[in-house]
Amino acid sequence: MRLLLPQIDEQMVIATILLNDSDHEIRLLETQQNALQTQKRGLMQKLLTGQWRVNIEQEN
């Protein structure tokens, strides 16, 4: 089975585009993860110090 491949310079362009896109996506996800971790720490601190209370409704 024969496969037609683009020229090596075109392959390099494609690889660069894919790498840049994936790197950008990874950076965005890491930023989002850091923001969520910071938010979680803040929420946990408020709950642990009693600054905020959680009301739990019991079902009958």
VMD Tcl script that draws the C-alpha trace (Angstrom):
set ca {
  {0.00 0.00 0.00}
  {1.42 3.34 -1.00}
  {0.74 6.56 0.87}
  {1.21 9.99 -0.54}
  {2.90 12.26 1.98}
  {3.40 16.01 1.74}
  {6.88 17.33 1.17}
  {9.06 17.50 4.29}
  {8.84 21.30 4.51}
  {5.04 21.10 4.45}
  {5.16 18.35 7.11}
  {7.28 20.66 9.28}
  {4.73 23.48 8.92}
  {1.90 21.15 9.87}
  {3.83 19.82 12.88}
  {4.64 23.36 14.03}
  {1.00 24.42 13.81}
  {-0.19 21.35 15.72}
  {2.51 21.78 18.36}
  {1.72 25.46 18.86}
  {-2.02 24.75 19.14}
  {-1.52 21.94 21.64}
  {0.95 24.00 23.69}
  {-1.54 26.86 23.78}
  {-4.34 24.52 24.89}
  {-2.13 23.04 27.63}
  {-1.26 26.53 28.93}
  {-4.94 27.49 29.01}
  {-5.86 24.33 30.89}
  {-3.02 24.84 33.39}
  {-4.18 28.41 33.97}
  {-7.73 27.21 34.53}
  {-6.52 24.49 36.89}
  {-4.52 27.01 38.94}
  {-7.52 29.32 39.18}
  {-9.76 26.49 40.35}
  {-7.20 25.35 42.93}
  {-6.95 28.89 44.28}
  {-10.73 29.15 44.44}
  {-10.95 25.81 46.24}
  {-8.36 26.88 48.82}
  {-10.28 30.08 49.46}
  {-13.59 28.28 49.82}
  {-12.12 25.65 52.11}
  {-10.58 28.37 54.30}
  {-13.94 30.11 54.65}
  {-15.66 26.83 55.52}
  {-12.99 25.70 57.99}
  {-12.92 29.03 59.84}
  {-16.71 29.09 60.09}
  {-16.94 32.28 58.07}
  {-19.35 30.42 55.82}
  {-21.78 27.73 56.91}
  {-23.30 24.95 54.88}
  {-26.98 24.24 55.44}
  {-27.84 20.61 54.90}
  {-31.52 19.90 54.47}
  {-32.62 16.48 55.64}
  {-35.19 14.55 53.67}
  {-38.01 12.88 55.63}
}
mol new
graphics top color blue
foreach p $ca { graphics top sphere $p radius 0.5 }
foreach p [lrange $ca 0 end-1] q [lrange $ca 1 end] { graphics top cylinder $p $q radius 0.2 }
display resetview
